[in-house]
Amino acid sequence: MAGHSIPIRAMILAAGRGERMRPLTDQTPKPLLSVGGQALIEYPIQALAASGVRDIIVNLGHLGTQIRDHLGDGRRWGVNIQYSPEPPGALETGGGIFHALPLLGSAPFIVINGDVWSDYPYTRLPRRLNGLGHLVLVANPPHHPEGDFVLHPGQQVHTQGQPRLTFAGISVLHPALFADCQAGRFSLSPLLRAAADSGLLSGEHYTGQWLDIGTPQRLHALDAQLSGAIS
């Protein structure tokens, strides 16, 4: 693309159990729940494809075979999808990314939580990092009023101070963020907080549409919004 390029690989985190979404997720993995007439995970795939990303890794856990069967190799969206199957119980966010590093390569890569919906344009993401990561932050939603991070002038992300913002589940990460990690189950959050405390995390405040699909009520609200927009 002219003028701006973005990381060539992206990972969509899709291995979670979706406990808060039960019973909807008892027979269907959360990323395949239908909103606006298509599976939730199709929205970030379409957005990444429109932004020029061609290589996407999807991690698989709970009912992961259904996700693989639904998405296939990604050619219908003009992308190449590879899968990173995880052991029973999955590996959480950090462990799942670490497990997929051989597929992600040595350059910075995009990571998207599979249970968020947003109209964020991925062409805005930085191609190069000045540290270990870049986070998209949003205004604190009602269910998470305390937020996660503070964005200082110069796009520096810190853990202390006010006003606080919420991590949108959209980021660019450098593989070096995981340099001291070992295989197994662990969260991404402590790694991000440590990088922020070390001055190695940049960020941006996105004010467009964003929703964490954490409950059936939020899923239904988004479905109504998108279905109304389509009709």
N, C-alpha and C positions, 0 to 999 in steps of 0.2 A: 504493500500500500504506500502511496506517496506521502512523504512528510512525516510519517510516524509508524513505527513498527512495534509490535508487542511480543512478549515471550511466545515461542513457537509451540510450547506444550502447556497443557492445562490438566488439572486433576479435579474431578468432581467427587466429593466425599458422599458415598451412597451406601455405606455398609451398616449404618445404625439400625437398631431394633425398632425405634419409633414407639417406645413404651407409652408416651403421652397421647399417641394417636390411636391406641387400641380402643375398640376392636377392629378399626379400619385396617390396621397393619397385621392382623393375625393371619390373613391369607394373601395379602398384597404388600410388597415392600413399599415403604413410604415414598421413594422416588417415583413410583409408578401410579400413585394416587392421581386421579383425574381432576384437573382444574382448567376451566375454560375450554373443555373439549379435548385436552391432550394431557399426557403424563407430565407431572411436575418437572422431571429431569430433562424433558425436551426443551424447556425454555432456556436454560443456560447453554445447552448444546447449540441451539439456533443462534443465540447471541454471540457465542464464541465463534461460530462459523462466519457470521456476518462481520466479525471483527478481524477475520483473517487467520484465526487459529485453525490449524489443520490436524494436530495430534492431541487427542484427549485420552486420559487414563481414568477409568472408573473403578473404584474399589468395591468389592462385593462381599457382603456378609449375609444378613438375614434374608432368606428367599432370593439370594443373588442370581440364581439361575434364571428367574423370571426377568430380571433386568437385562441379562445378557441376551436372552431370547427376544426381548422387545427391541433392544437397540441394535443388535447385530454388530456389523463392522463399522457402522456410521456413515456408509456411503450415501444414504438417502439425504443426509445433510451436507454432503461434501467434505466430511471429515473422516479421520481414521481413529476408531476407538479400540483401545486395548484395555484389558481387564487385569485387576490385581486382586485375586481371591484371597480372603482372609480366613483364619481358622475359626472354629465355633466360638461365639462370644465376641468376635471382631477385635480390633486392636485400638479402638478409640481414634481420635483425630491425629494425634502425633504419631502413634504407632503405625497407623494406616499409611500415612505419608512416607514415613521411614521405610516401611516394607516395599513401597512402590518406587523408591529412589532409582533402582536400576532401570526402570522404564522412563523416568523423568529426565535423566541425563545430568550434565554438569552445569547447565545454565539456569538462571532463575526461571521459575515456572509459576503459573497461575494456580491458585487453589480456591475452589468454590464449595461451600457447604451445599449439599444436595437438598436441604430442606429450607432454603431461602428463595424468595422470588423478588426480582428487582428489574428495573429498566436501566440499570447502570450500563453505560457504554464502555466495553472493555478496551476500546482504543485509548481511553484516558489513562490506562495503567502505564507505569514507567517501564521502559525497555531495559534500563540499567538501574541498579540499586546502589545507593551510597552506604548501605549497611547490609543487614541480613534479611530485611523484609520491608514491605510496604502494605499498609492496611487501609481498606476502605471503612470509614466510620460513618455512622448515621446517628440522628437524634434518638435519644433513649425512648424505646417503646413503653407503653404502660406496664407490661409484664416484666420490664427490666429497668426500673427507674434510676438505679444507682450507676448504670453505665459500666464501662470497662477501662477506658483510657482517656487521656487528656491530649489534645492536639495543640502544640505550642507553635508560635510563629516560625516560619521556615519549614513547616510540615514535619516537625519532630514529634514523635509520639512518646509520651511518658505515662507512668502509672499513677503519679501523684498530682493533685491539684484540682482545679475547677475551671471551667465547666467540663463535665465528663460526657463522653460519647460512647456509643455501643459499637463493638466490632461487628461489621455487617456479614462476616463469613465470606468475604471476598478479599483476596490478598495476592501479592507476588512474594514468593519466598525463595531464598537462596539455599541450595543444598547444604551449605556450610552451617546453617542454623541447626542442623542435626548432627554436627560433627562429633559431639560427645555422647550421642544417644546409643542405646543398645536395642536390639530387636525385642519386641514385646508390646504389651499394652500400656500406652501412656497418652496423656492429653497434650495438645498443642499449646494450650494456654500458658503453662509455666515457661515454655521456651520463648513465647512472645513477650511475656512480662520481663524476663531476664534480658532479652535483647533491647527492650525499651529502656530499662534501667541502665543499660550500658551505652545508650545513645546510638543504637544501631538499628532503629526502626523509624521509618518515615510513614506518613499517612496523609489522608485527605478526608474532608467532610463532604459526603454526598447528600444532597438535599432532595433528590428525586424519589421515585417510588421504591419502597423496600418493605418486605414483610417476612418475618420468621414464621414458617408454617409449623408451629409447635403444638397446636391443638386442633381437634376437629372443627371447632368454632371458627378459627382463623382460616382453615382450609375452605370451609363453606363460604366465608365472607369473600375470600379471593375468587372462588369459583363464580360467585354471583357478580363480582366486579368485572371479571374477564368475560363472562358470558354476556353481560349487558353491553360491554364494549364491542363484542363481536356482532351481536344481533342488531 
